[in-house]
Amino acid sequence: MSETQWNVDPQEGKASQVEVPDLIPLLPVRDIVIYPYMMLPLFVGRDISIRAVEEALSRERLIFLVAQKNSAEDNPKPDDIYRVGTVASIMRMLKLADGRVKVLVQGLSKGEIQNYVRERPFYEVKIGKVTEPPLQEVSIEVEALTRSVREKIEQILNLKNLPPEIVMVTDNISDPGVLADLVASNLRLKIEESQGILEIFEPVARLKKVNELLSRELELSSMQARIQNQAKEEMSKTQRDYFLREQLKQIQQELGEGDERTEEINELKKLIEKAKMPAEVKREAEKQLRRLEQMHPESSEASLVRTYMDWLVELPWSKKTKDNLNIQKAKQVLDEDHYNLEKVKVRILEYLAVNKLRRKIKGPILCFVGPPGVGKTSLGKSIARALGRNFVRVSLGGIRDEAEIRGHRRTYVGALPGRIIQGVKQAGSNNPVFMLDEIDKVGTDFRGDPSAALLEVLDPEQNHAFSDHYLNLPFDLSNALFICTANLLDPVPPALADRMEVIQLSGYTNEEKLEIALRFLIPRQLEDNGISTKYLELSDDALLRIISQYTKEAGLRNVEREIASICRKVARKLAEGKKDLTRVTRGNLHLFLGPPKFLPDTEQEQHEIGVATGLAWTSTGGEVLYIEASLSKGRGNLTLTGQLGDVMKESAQAAVSYARSHARELGIDEDFYQKLDIHIHVPAGAIPKDGPSAGITMATALTSALTKRRVSRDVAMTGEITLRGRVLPVGGLKEKCLAAFRAGIRTIIVPEKNQKDLDEIPKHLRRKLKVTLANNMGDVLKEALLDRTAWKGSAQSLIAAKKPKGAKGKRWKKEQPLERGGREKSIPLRA
């Protein structure tokens, strides 16, 4: 209370004794306890309190001041007010503009409420005067207690740097009770503690209580002062370090030496000159360097700018590798690393030839599309080696954040450039072979679409000024050779696919797989497993059996796994001390790899009615489908099973409509659809299938079932059917032909308009296949259905083969059908 004053002159106190009446108005006060001899202003705002003040002024100007127990209570009841208070004299009163009243009061003596006489319109109480026992003489104990209190007050004042006048006031007070009240009013005590001191009527006891509270306050003040001193010392140490560092900098300048920070700035200046940045980038780098010079080295902003500067100076703005323009040497490197893949090799050599003639061309954007395991990723490394360039591979599988491509803005904590700029920095040159692997596996979510960010990267017209969010500066990517890989082109957005030159990579034939295994896979696995050719010998027949019966894929990953399994078994023999040569042949292959995993389907073993062989394309290569048609008495219902897609179901309906419209030509009852239910099934039922290319196969199987003519097991077919029986072209012809060849089928019916695609089939394979071009269903049925004489002979031979053991003639033991091999995974089939 800065305005609190004390009138503690003993003589004046005795002379100014006022007769206190028994009945006196009561003023409840909040947040303060008023002691005798205390003078202070009070602001009165409650109606009941204002009326009490006015009543006191109309009498002897005396009012009883008592503290409330709860200062938040606006309308205190008698139980909310303490019993002991102070009789005070109203010395002045001032009415304020807001309706409140300001009064200046001086405490006179203590009093205790005996009972409440009136509660409205103001409190009036009957009080009992509190007379403190007089102190006869000052004992040694009282003197010691008084000195202790004064010393503690002086210590507290020193700690808090308060004015010394308070000490002079306490030195003039000899009454222990008055001293206790003075000290208590100046301590920051709770209302309960202040009221407790007021209610102690014995002066010495009151002074003892105050002494205890002073001891606690002194400890708190000492702790507070110690904390403040520590903070000041830390601040002083920081300032001292700063001044010493500045002095050291001046001394080093005088001696011709530079400090670490100066050396760092000078090093960055050299790196900026060495990087040979474009003019716009150089201006930004110098601007950021000037900012860095002005910052405190320990600030967080300085570390961000330093990281940004490191990225700017480490990027290869003008650094590029020299291309190998020797076309013959490049072709030799490509042939050393990969067998076949002529399309890709020709395209790379064409790029080299144009680069040799023109010197300055934009890098092409190639996209290799093909099934897994055909060598798309390894082909990128081989191209980089052939061109003499650095190679960078970035896997895009599962990326869902657009910032992975373009980077984060520098405002974010831990921001970094995107994968593209990181890859260029990793390559160390601005013309690397940059492989974006699995571009068809890019996802999208609320963080953006990475495919959209790739539009600028993979556009030769835009990527000469690619802007990363982190750098916020253009970087020239036009010198890089971008190679993307994908298993399917369908998931790639059309705008992105349009920017790329797509090169299809088909699966390998068994002969090609054999050649690749002999050239690359076996030597690599021998080296990886620590064995040599003098300990292991793999025959060609064994390798062909591994390819045909232990794997079923377009690529060679599983072939390499099976070869690795054989090598590990040989390595174990060598580790056990058995160092003789191990020969793996077709006959003992099962001892190393177990029984065959994939065997020819049983449907191929004989010509059957209602079973036609179709061909399908999958992301892992071609597949052979056996489509079954069955008839039963009914009302013309069509049942389709085998988890068929909508397009494939429509193909089946078109096949039925064709059979109905051409019933007379096919020799079928024209009202067959009213008497029979048709069921078409495509195994295996767990694999989803879709596409129009099975149309002629369904029509052939249905026609076979209706005409009771068998379908040749040596014929496979693919093509879309129309209601008029025309055969329309389909895709994936090479993969389908490879699948038929692997299944041992040598006659293939394809649409006539697919004749142009036959050039994609390897020449040695075309010589072994009989390809029949079909323009309509008549051509298909002529090739696929056996005539009735052949069927009869076939039926008679089949009956003869099924004679019981007691029958005459040579005994014939029926061979049990081999168990169908399981599929490794479910792959959607389509045209």
C-alpha positions in Angstrom: 0.0 0.0 0.0 2.0 2.9 -1.2 -0.5 5.3 0.3 -0.6 3.7 3.7 0.7 5.9 6.5 1.3 5.3 10.2 0.7 7.6 13.1 2.6 5.9 15.8 3.8 8.7 18.0 3.0 7.4 21.5 2.3 10.7 23.0 0.0 11.7 20.2 -1.7 8.3 20.4 -2.5 8.7 24.1 -3.6 12.3 23.6 -5.9 11.5 20.7 -7.9 8.8 22.5 -11.5 9.0 21.3 -14.5 7.6 23.2 -15.8 4.7 21.1 -19.5 4.1 21.3 -20.9 0.6 21.7 -23.1 0.8 18.6 -21.2 1.6 15.4 -21.7 1.2 11.6 -19.7 -1.7 10.1 -17.9 -1.5 6.8 -16.8 -5.0 5.4 -13.4 -4.6 3.5 -11.9 -6.9 0.9 -8.3 -8.0 0.4 -6.8 -6.1 3.3 -6.7 -6.2 7.1 -6.5 -2.8 8.8 -4.5 -2.4 12.0 -4.6 0.4 14.6 -2.5 3.5 13.8 -2.8 2.6 10.1 -3.9 5.4 7.7 -5.0 4.6 4.2 -7.6 5.5 1.5 -10.5 3.1 0.8 -12.7 3.0 -2.3 -16.3 2.2 -1.3 -18.7 1.1 -4.1 -21.3 -1.3 -2.6 -24.6 0.3 -1.6 -24.6 -1.2 1.9 -21.1 0.1 2.4 -21.8 3.6 1.2 -24.8 3.9 3.5 -22.5 2.8 6.4 -20.0 5.5 5.6 -22.8 8.2 5.4 -24.2 7.0 8.7 -20.7 7.2 10.3 -20.2 10.7 9.0 -23.6 11.8 10.5 -22.4 10.6 13.9 -18.9 10.8 15.4 -17.2 9.9 12.1 -16.3 6.5 13.6 -16.7 3.2 11.6 -15.8 -0.4 12.3 -13.6 -1.9 9.6 -13.6 -5.7 9.4 -12.2 -8.0 6.7 -14.3 -10.4 4.7 -13.5 -14.1 4.7 -14.2 -14.4 1.0 -13.2 -11.3 -1.0 -15.3 -12.5 -4.0 -18.5 -12.2 -2.1 -20.4 -9.0 -3.1 -23.2 -9.3 -0.4 -21.5 -10.8 2.6 -23.6 -12.2 5.4 -22.6 -11.9 9.1 -21.0 -15.4 8.9 -18.8 -14.2 6.0 -17.2 -11.5 8.1 -14.5 -12.0 10.7 -15.4 -11.1 14.4 -12.3 -8.9 15.2 -11.7 -5.6 13.4 -10.4 -2.1 13.9 -12.3 1.0 14.9 -11.3 3.8 12.5 -12.0 7.5 12.1 -13.1 8.9 8.7 -10.8 11.8 8.1 -12.0 12.7 4.6 -14.6 11.7 2.1 -14.8 12.3 -1.7 -17.6 11.3 -4.0 -16.4 10.0 -7.4 -18.1 10.5 -10.8 -18.8 6.7 -11.1 -20.9 6.7 -7.9 -18.2 5.3 -5.7 -16.9 7.0 -2.5 -13.2 7.5 -1.6 -12.6 7.8 2.2 -9.4 8.3 4.1 -9.5 6.4 7.4 -7.1 6.0 10.3 -7.2 3.0 12.6 -7.7 3.8 16.3 -8.2 0.6 18.3 -9.2 -3.0 18.0 -12.7 -4.2 18.7 -14.7 -7.4 18.6 -18.3 -7.9 17.4 -20.7 -9.0 20.1 -23.8 -9.0 18.0 -25.4 -7.5 14.8 -28.0 -4.8 15.7 -29.0 -4.0 12.1 -28.3 -5.6 8.7 -30.3 -3.2 6.5 -29.8 -0.7 5.0 -26.3 -1.1 6.5 -24.6 -3.2 9.0 -24.6 -1.8 12.6 -22.9 -3.9 15.3 -22.4 -3.8 19.0 -18.7 -4.1 19.7 -16.6 -4.8 22.7 -13.5 -2.8 23.1 -10.2 -4.8 23.1 -7.8 -3.6 25.7 -4.2 -4.9 25.3 -2.4 -5.7 28.5 0.1 -2.9 29.3 3.8 -3.7 29.2 5.2 -2.9 32.7 8.9 -3.1 31.7 10.9 -4.1 28.7 12.5 -7.4 29.5 15.7 -8.7 27.9 13.6 -11.2 25.9 11.4 -8.5 24.5 14.4 -6.3 23.7 16.1 -9.2 21.9 12.9 -10.0 20.0 12.5 -6.4 18.9 16.1 -6.2 17.7 15.7 -9.5 15.8 12.6 -8.1 14.0 14.4 -4.9 13.1 17.5 -6.7 11.8 15.4 -8.9 9.6 13.5 -5.9 8.3 16.8 -4.3 7.4 18.0 -7.4 5.7 14.8 -7.7 3.6 15.1 -4.0 2.7 18.7 -4.6 1.5 17.7 -7.6 -0.6 14.8 -5.7 -2.2 16.6 -2.4 -2.5 13.8 -0.6 -0.7 14.2 3.0 0.8 15.8 3.1 4.2 13.1 5.4 5.7 11.2 2.3 6.8 14.1 1.4 9.1 14.0 4.8 10.7 10.3 4.4 11.5 10.8 1.0 13.1 13.7 2.4 15.2 11.3 5.0 16.7 8.8 2.4 17.8 9.3 0.9 21.3 5.9 -0.7 21.8 6.2 -4.4 20.6 2.5 -4.5 19.7 2.7 -1.5 17.5 5.9 -2.8 15.9 4.2 -6.1 15.2 1.2 -4.4 13.5 3.5 -2.2 11.4 5.6 -5.1 10.2 2.5 -7.3 9.5 0.9 -4.6 7.4 3.9 -4.4 5.2 4.4 -8.1 4.6 2.7 -9.8 1.7 0.5 -12.1 3.9 -2.6 -13.9 3.1 -5.8 -12.5 4.6 -6.0 -15.5 7.0 -2.5 -14.8 8.3 -3.0 -11.0 8.7 -6.3 -11.6 10.5 -4.6 -14.1 12.8 -2.0 -11.5 13.8 -4.8 -9.0 14.5 -6.6 -11.4 16.7 -3.5 -11.9 18.9 -4.2 -9.4 21.7 -1.0 -10.0 23.7 1.7 -7.7 22.2 4.7 -10.0 22.8 3.0 -13.0 21.5 2.0 -11.0 18.4 5.6 -9.9 17.9 6.8 -13.5 18.1 4.3 -14.5 15.4 5.5 -11.7 13.2 9.1 -12.7 13.8 8.3 -16.2 12.5 6.7 -14.7 9.4 9.7 -12.4 8.9 12.0 -15.4 8.9 10.0 -17.1 6.2 9.9 -13.8 4.1 13.7 -13.4 4.6 14.3 -17.0 3.1 12.0 -16.2 0.2 13.7 -12.9 -0.4 17.2 -14.5 -0.2 16.2 -17.2 -2.8 14.7 -14.6 -5.1 17.8 -12.4 -4.9 20.0 -15.5 -5.6 17.9 -16.3 -8.7 18.1 -12.8 -9.9 21.9 -12.7 -9.4 22.3 -15.9 -11.4 20.3 -14.4 -14.3 22.4 -11.3 -14.1 25.6 -13.3 -14.1 24.5 -15.3 -17.1 23.6 -12.1 -19.0 26.9 -10.6 -17.9 28.8 -13.7 -19.1 27.1 -13.5 -22.5 28.0 -9.9 -22.9 31.5 -10.6 -21.7 31.9 -13.4 -24.3 30.6 -11.1 -27.0 33.1 -8.3 -26.1 36.0 -10.8 -25.9 35.0 -12.3 -29.2 34.9 -8.9 -30.8 38.3 -8.0 -29.3 39.7 -11.4 -30.5 38.4 -10.6 -34.0 40.2 -7.2 -34.0 43.4 -8.8 -32.7 43.3 -11.5 -35.4 42.7 -8.8 -38.0 45.7 -6.9 -36.8 47.9 -10.1 -36.9 46.6 -10.9 -40.4 44.7 -14.0 -39.1 41.0 -14.8 -39.6 38.6 -16.4 -37.2 36.5 -19.5 -38.0 33.4 -17.5 -39.1 35.5 -15.3 -41.4 37.1 -18.4 -42.9 33.7 -20.0 -43.4 32.4 -16.9 -45.2 35.5 -16.8 -47.4 35.2 -20.5 -48.2 31.6 -20.0 -49.3 32.6 -17.1 -51.5 35.2 -19.3 -53.2 32.7 -22.1 -53.6 30.2 -19.7 -55.2 32.8 -18.7 -57.8 33.8 -22.3 -58.3 30.3 -23.5 -58.9 29.8 -21.3 -62.0 26.2 -20.7 -61.2 23.8 -19.0 -63.6 23.6 -15.2 -63.0 20.2 -15.4 -61.3 21.4 -18.1 -58.9 24.6 -16.3 -58.2 22.8 -13.2 -57.2 20.6 -15.1 -54.8 23.6 -16.9 -53.3 25.5 -13.7 -52.7 22.4 -12.1 -51.1 22.1 -15.0 -48.7 25.8 -14.9 -48.0 25.5 -11.2 -47.0 22.6 -12.1 -44.7 24.7 -14.9 -43.1 27.5 -12.4 -42.4 25.2 -10.1 -40.5 23.6 -12.9 -38.4 24.8 -14.1 -35.0 26.5 -17.5 -35.6 24.5 -19.2 -32.9 21.0 -18.1 -34.1 18.6 -20.6 -35.6 18.2 -18.6 -38.7 21.9 -18.7 -39.4 21.9 -22.5 -39.4 19.0 -22.5 -41.9 20.8 -20.1 -44.2 24.1 -22.1 -43.9 22.3 -25.3 -44.9 20.7 -23.5 -47.9 24.1 -22.2 -48.9 25.6 -25.7 -48.7 22.9 -27.0 -51.1 23.5 -24.1 -53.5 27.3 -24.5 -53.8 27.2 -28.3 -53.9 24.7 -28.7 -56.8 26.4 -29.3 -60.2 25.1 -26.2 -62.0 27.6 -26.4 -64.8 29.4 -29.7 -64.1 28.7 -32.5 -66.6 30.3 -35.7 -67.6 31.7 -36.3 -71.1 29.5 -38.7 -73.2 31.0 -41.8 -74.8 30.3 -41.1 -78.5 31.9 -44.3 -79.7 28.8 -46.1 -80.9 30.5 -49.4 -81.4 31.8 -49.4 -77.9 28.5 -48.4 -76.5 26.8 -51.3 -78.4 29.4 -53.6 -77.0 28.7 -52.5 -73.4 24.9 -52.9 -73.9 25.4 -56.4 -75.4 27.7 -57.4 -72.5 25.1 -56.5 -69.9 21.8 -57.7 -71.6 20.8 -60.3 -74.0 18.3 -59.3 -76.7 16.2 -56.2 -75.9 17.0 -54.8 -79.3 14.4 -52.0 -79.2 16.0 -50.3 -76.2 19.5 -50.8 -77.6 18.6 -49.3 -80.9 17.0 -46.3 -79.3 20.0 -45.5 -77.1 22.4 -45.9 -80.0 20.2 -43.5 -82.1 20.4 -41.0 -79.3 24.2 -41.3 -79.2 24.4 -40.9 -83.0 22.3 -37.7 -82.9 24.3 -36.4 -80.0 27.5 -37.0 -81.9 26.3 -35.0 -84.9 24.6 -32.2 -83.2 26.4 -32.1 -79.8 23.6 -30.2 -78.0 20.3 -32.0 -77.8 17.7 -32.4 -75.1 17.7 -35.7 -73.2 14.9 -38.1 -74.1 12.3 -39.2 -71.7 12.0 -43.0 -72.0 9.6 -45.3 -70.2 10.3 -49.0 -70.1 7.0 -50.9 -69.7 7.1 -54.6 -69.1 6.5 -57.5 -66.6 8.7 -57.9 -63.5 12.1 -59.5 -63.9 12.8 -58.6 -67.5 15.7 -56.3 -66.7 14.2 -52.8 -66.7 16.1 -51.4 -63.8 19.4 -53.1 -64.6 19.0 -51.8 -68.1 19.2 -48.2 -66.8 22.6 -49.0 -65.2 23.8 -50.5 -68.4 22.8 -47.4 -70.4 24.6 -45.2 -68.0 27.8 -47.3 -68.3 27.5 -47.3 -72.1 27.1 -43.5 -72.2 29.8 -42.9 -69.7 27.4 -41.0 -67.4 26.6 -41.2 -63.7 23.6 -43.2 -62.7 20.9 -42.2 -60.2 17.9 -44.3 -59.2 14.8 -43.0 -57.4 12.1 -45.4 -56.4 8.7 -43.8 -56.7 6.7 -46.8 -55.3 4.4 -45.7 -52.5 5.2 -42.0 -52.8 2.1 -40.0 -51.9 3.5 -36.5 -51.0 4.0 -34.0 -53.8 6.9 -32.5 -51.6 8.8 -35.7 -52.2 9.3 -34.5 -55.8 9.4 -30.7 -55.4 10.8 -30.4 -51.9 9.5 -28.5 -48.9 9.5 -24.7 -48.5 12.3 -23.3 -46.3 9.7 -22.0 -43.8 9.2 -25.6 -42.5 11.4 -27.1 -39.8 13.8 -29.7 -41.3 13.0 -28.7 -44.9 14.9 -30.4 -47.7 14.9 -30.4 -51.5 12.9 -33.0 -53.3 14.1 -36.4 -54.6 15.0 -34.9 -58.0 17.4 -32.2 -56.7 18.8 -34.7 -54.2 19.4 -37.2 -57.0 21.2 -34.6 -59.1 23.4 -33.7 -56.2 24.1 -37.4 -55.5 25.1 -37.8 -59.2 27.6 -34.9 -59.1 26.7 -33.9 -62.6 23.8 -32.2 -64.4 23.5 -34.9 -67.1 23.1 -38.2 -65.3 21.0 -41.1 -66.4 18.1 -40.6 -64.0 15.9 -43.6 -63.4 12.5 -43.1 -61.9 11.6 -46.6 -60.9 8.0 -47.9 -60.5 6.3 -44.8 -61.9 3.0 -46.7 -62.0 3.0 -47.2 -58.2 2.8 -43.5 -57.4 -0.2 -42.7 -55.1 -2.1 -39.6 -54.2 -3.7 -38.2 -51.1 -4.5 -34.9 -49.3 -0.8 -33.9 -49.4 -0.9 -33.6 -53.2 -0.4 -35.6 -56.4 3.3 -36.5 -57.1 2.3 -37.4 -60.7 1.3 -33.8 -61.3 4.7 -32.7 -60.0 6.4 -35.1 -62.4 4.8 -33.3 -65.4 7.3 -30.5 -65.2 10.3 -32.9 -64.6 9.5 -35.1 -67.5 8.7 -32.4 -70.1 11.7 -31.4 -72.3 10.0 -28.1 -73.0 9.8 -27.2 -69.3 12.5 -29.0 -67.3 15.2 -26.6 -68.4 14.0 -24.4 -65.6 12.7 -26.9 -63.0 11.9 -25.0 -59.7 12.3 -26.9 -56.5 10.3 -25.4 -53.5 13.3 -25.5 -51.3 15.8 -23.8 -53.7 13.1 -21.6 -55.2 15.6 -21.2 -58.2 15.5 -22.7 -61.7 17.6 -25.7 -62.3 18.3 -27.1 -65.8 17.3 -30.8 -66.1 17.2 -30.9 -69.9 20.7 -32.5 -70.0 19.6 -35.5 -67.9 18.5 -38.7 -69.6 15.3 -39.7 -67.7 14.3 -43.4 -67.8 11.0 -44.4 -66.1 9.9 -48.0 -65.5 6.5 -49.4 -65.0 4.8 -52.8 -65.0 1.5 -51.3 -66.4 0.9 -48.1 -68.3 -2.8 -47.9 -67.3 -2.3 -46.3 -63.8 0.0 -43.6 -65.2 -2.0 -40.4 -65.9 -2.5 -39.7 -69.6 -0.8 -36.3 -69.4 2.3 -37.9 -67.9 2.3 -40.9 -70.3 2.0 -38.5 -73.2 5.4 -36.9 -72.2 7.3 -40.1 -72.3 8.5 -42.3 -75.2 7.1 -45.7 -74.2 9.1 -48.8 -75.1 7.4 -52.1 -74.4 9.6 -55.0 -73.0 8.0 -58.3 -73.4 8.7 -61.6 -71.6 11.4 -64.0 -72.7 11.0 -67.4 -74.5 12.5 -70.5 -72.8 15.4 -70.4 -75.2 16.1 -66.8 -74.4 15.9 -67.6 -70.7 18.4 -70.4 -71.2 20.8 -68.1 -72.9 20.5 -65.5 -70.2 21.0 -68.0 -67.5 24.1 -69.4 -69.1 25.6 -65.9 -69.8 24.6 -64.0 -66.7 22.7 -65.8 -63.9 24.9 -68.9 -63.4 28.3 -67.0 -63.3 26.8 -64.4 -60.9 25.4 -67.0 -58.5 28.6 -69.0 -58.6 30.5 -65.9 -57.5 27.9 -64.9 -54.9 28.0 -68.4 -53.3 31.8 -68.7 -53.4 32.0 -71.8 -55.7 33.6 -72.3 -59.2 32.7 -74.3 -62.3 34.9 -77.2 -61.2 32.5 -78.0 -58.4 29.2 -77.5 -60.2 27.9 -78.4 -63.6 24.4 -77.6 -64.8 23.2 -79.2 -68.0 21.1 -77.3 -70.5 18.2 -79.8 -70.1 18.2 -79.2 -66.4 18.1 -75.5 -66.9 15.2 -75.8 -69.4 13.3 -78.0 -66.9 13.9 -75.3 -64.2 12.5 -72.7 -66.6 9.5 -74.7 -67.7 8.5 -76.7 -64.6 9.8 -74.8 -61.6 9.0 -71.2 -62.6 6.1 -69.6 -64.4 7.0 -65.9 -65.2 7.9 -63.5 -68.0 11.2 -62.5 -66.3 14.0 -64.4 -64.7 13.8 -63.6 -61.0 12.5 -67.0 -59.9 14.9 -68.8 -62.3 17.8 -67.1 -60.5 16.4 -68.0 -57.1 16.2 -71.7 -58.2 19.8 -71.6 -59.5 20.9 -69.9 -56.2 19.2 -72.7 -54.3 21.2 -75.3 -56.1 24.4 -73.3 -55.6 23.8 -73.1 -51.8 23.4 -76.9 -51.6 26.7 -77.3 -53.4 28.3 -74.7 -51.2 27.2 -76.7 -48.1 28.8 -79.8 -49.5 32.0 -78.0 -50.1 31.9 -76.6 -46.5 31.5 -80.1 -45.2 34.7 -81.2 -47.0 33.1 -83.0 -50.0 34.9 -81.4 -52.9 33.9 -83.7 -55.8 32.1 -82.3 -58.9 28.3 -82.0 -58.6 26.4 -82.6 -61.9 22.8 -81.4 -62.1 20.9 -83.1 -64.9 17.2 -83.4 -65.8 17.1 -86.7 -64.0 18.4 -85.7 -60.6 17.1 -82.1 -60.6 14.3 -83.1 -58.1 17.0 -84.0 -55.5 18.0 -80.3 -55.4 14.7 -78.5 -55.9 12.0 -81.0 -55.0 9.1 -82.0 -57.3 8.1 -79.7 -60.1 5.9 -76.8 -59.1 4.2 -76.2 -62.5 3.0 -79.0 -64.8 1.0 -78.9 -68.0 -2.7 -78.7 -67.4 -4.7 -81.9 -67.7 -7.1 -80.4 -70.2 -4.3 -80.5 -72.9 -3.9 -84.2 -72.8 -6.9 -85.0 -75.1 -9.3 -83.3 -77.5 -12.5 -82.5 -75.7 -16.0 -81.2 -76.4 -16.7 -77.8 -75.0 -13.2 -76.9 -73.9 -11.2 -74.4 -75.9 -7.8 -73.0 -75.2 -7.5 -69.2 -75.0 -4.7 -66.8 -74.4 -4.6 -63.9 -72.0 -2.2 -61.1 -71.1 -1.1 -60.2 -67.5 1.3 -57.8 -66.0 3.7 -60.7 -65.5 3.5 -62.0 -69.1 1.1 -64.3 -71.0 -1.2 -67.0 -69.7 -3.1 -69.9 -71.1 -6.9 -70.1 -70.3 -9.1 -73.2 -70.7 -12.6 -72.0 -71.3 -15.3 -74.6 -70.6 -18.9 -74.6 -72.0 -21.5 -77.0 -70.6 -25.1 -77.6 -71.7 -28.0 -78.9 -69.6 -31.8 -79.0 -70.0 -33.4 -75.8 -69.1 -35.0 -72.6 -70.3 -32.2 -70.8 -72.0 -30.4 -69.3 -69.0 -26.8 -68.2 -69.3 -24.5 -68.8 -66.3 -21.0 -67.2 -66.3 -18.5 -68.2 -63.6 -14.8 -67.8 -62.9 -14.8 -64.2 -61.5 -15.3 -62.5 -64.9 -15.3 -58.8 -65.4 -18.0 -56.9 -67.2 -16.2 -56.8 -70.6 -15.6 -60.6 -70.5 -19.3 -61.2 -69.6 -20.4 -59.1 -72.5 -18.0 -61.2 -74.8 -19.8 -64.4 -73.6 -23.2 -62.9 -74.3 -21.9 -61.9 -77.8 -20.8 -65.5 -78.4 -24.2 -66.8 -77.5 -25.9 -64.3 -79.8 -23.6 -65.3 -82.6 -24.4 -69.0 -82.1 -28.2 -68.2 -82.1 -28.0 -66.1 -85.2 -25.8 -68.7 -87.1 -27.5 -71.8 -85.8 -28.5 -73.1 -89.3 -25.0 -72.6 -90.7 -23.5 -74.4 -87.7 -25.9 -77.3 -87.9 -27.6 -76.5 -84.5 -31.3 -76.6 -83.7 -32.5 -73.1 -84.1 -34.6 -73.2 -80.9 -31.7 -74.7 -78.7 -31.7 -71.6 -76.5 -35.3 -72.4 -75.4 -34.5 -76.0 -74.3 -31.0 -75.7 -72.9 -29.2 -73.8 -70.1 -25.7 -72.7 -71.0 -22.9 -72.5 -68.4 -19.5 -71.0 -69.3 -16.7 -71.3 -66.8 -13.1 -69.9 -66.9 -10.7 -71.6 -64.5 -9.1 -70.7 -62.1 -12.0 -69.3 -60.2 -10.0 -67.3 -57.7 -8.2 -65.1 -60.3 -10.2 -62.1 -61.6 -10.3 -61.9 -65.3 -11.5 -59.3 -67.8 -11.0 -58.1 -71.4 -12.5 -58.8 -74.8 -9.8 -61.1 -76.2 -11.5 -64.3 -75.0 -14.5 -63.7 -77.2 -13.6 -66.2 -80.0 -12.5 -68.7 -77.4 -15.9 -68.6 -75.7 -17.7 -68.8 -79.1 -15.5 -71.9 -80.0 -16.2 -73.7 -76.8 -19.9 -73.0 -77.0 -20.1 -74.1 -80.6 -18.2 -77.3 -79.8 -20.7 -78.1 -77.0 -23.7 -77.4 -79.3 -22.4 -79.3 -82.3 -20.7 -82.1 -80.3 -17.5 -81.6 -82.2 -14.2 -81.7 -80.3 -11.8 -78.8 -80.0 -8.2 -79.5 -81.0 -6.0 -79.4 -77.9 -3.1 -78.2 -80.1 -4.8 -74.9 -81.0 -4.9 -71.7 -78.9 -6.7 -68.6 -79.9 -7.2 -64.9 -79.0 -9.5 -62.3 -80.5 -12.6 -60.2 -79.9 -15.9 -61.3 -81.4 -18.7 -59.2 -82.8 -22.4 -60.2 -83.2 -21.8 -60.8 -86.9 -18.9 -63.1 -86.2 -16.1 -60.8 -87.2 -12.8 -61.2 -85.3 -11.3 -57.9 -84.0 -7.7 -57.2 -83.1 -6.3 -57.5 -79.5 -3.1 -56.5 -77.7 -0.3 -58.3 -76.0 0.2 -60.7 -78.9 3.9 -61.4 -78.3 3.2 -62.4 -74.6 0.3 -64.6 -75.6 2.4 -66.4 -78.2 5.1 -67.0 -75.6 2.6 -68.4 -73.2 1.3 -70.8 -75.9 4.8 -71.9 -76.7 5.6 -72.5 -73.1 2.4 -74.7 -72.8 3.6 -76.8 -75.8 0.9 -75.4 -78.2 2.2 -74.8 -81.7 -0.9 -73.6 -83.6 -2.3 -70.1 -82.7 -5.3 -68.4 -84.2 -5.0 -64.6 -84.2 -7.1 -61.8 -85.7 -6.1 -60.9 -89.3 -5.5 -57.2 -88.3 -2.9 -58.3 -85.8 -0.6 -59.5 -88.6 1.5 -56.4 -88.2 2.3 -57.4 -84.6 3.8 -60.7 -85.6 7.1 -58.9 -86.3 7.5 -58.5 -82.5 7.7 -62.3 -82.1 11.3 -63.5 -82.2 12.2 -65.1 -85.6 13.3 -68.4 -84.2 10.0 -68.7 -82.3 7.9 -67.8 -85.4 9.5 -70.7 -87.3 8.3 -73.1 -84.7 4.7 -71.7 -84.5 1.9 -72.1 -87.0 0.0 -68.8 -86.9 -3.5 -68.8 -88.5 -5.0 -65.4 -89.4 -8.8 -65.2 -88.9 -11.1 -62.6 -90.3 -14.3 -64.2 -89.0 -15.6 -67.0 -86.8 -15.7 -69.4 -89.8 -11.9 -69.2 -90.1 -11.6 -69.9 -86.3 -14.0 -72.9 -86.3 -12.4 -74.4 -89.4 -9.0 -74.5 -87.7 -10.1 -75.3 -84.1 -12.9 -77.9 -84.4 -12.1 -81.4 -85.5 -14.3 -82.9 -88.2 -16.6 -85.8 -87.2 -14.5 -88.5 -88.8 -11.5 -87.5 -86.8 -13.7 -87.3 -83.8 -15.0 -90.9 -84.3 -11.6 -92.3 -84.7 -10.5 -90.5 -81.7 -13.4 -91.8 -79.8 -12.8 -95.4 -80.9 -9.2 -95.1 -79.8 -10.2 -93.7 -76.5 -12.7 -96.6 -75.9 -10.0 -99.1 -76.8 -7.6 -97.4 -74.4 -10.2 -97.8 -71.6 -10.6 -101.6 -71.9 -10.5 -103.5 -68.6 -7.5 -105.6 -67.7 -9.2 -108.8 -68.8 -9.7 -107.6 -72.3 -7.7 -109.0 -75.2 -4.8 -107.2 -76.7 -1.9 -105.3 -75.2 -2.5 -104.1 -71.7 -2.5 -100.3 -71.3 -2.1 -98.8 -67.9 -3.9 -95.4 -67.6 -1.6 -92.7 -66.5 -2.9 -90.8 -63.5 -3.4 -87.1 -64.3 -0.7 -84.9 -62.8 -1.7 -82.6 -60.1 -2.1 -79.0 -61.3 0.6 -76.6 -60.0 -0.5 -73.8 -57.8 -0.1 -70.2 -58.8 2.2 -68.0 -57.0 -0.2 -65.1 -56.7 -3.5 -63.8 -58.1 -3.0 -61.6 -61.1 -5.9 -59.9 -62.9 -6.1 -61.3 -66.5 -7.1 -59.0 -69.3 -6.8 -58.5 -73.0 
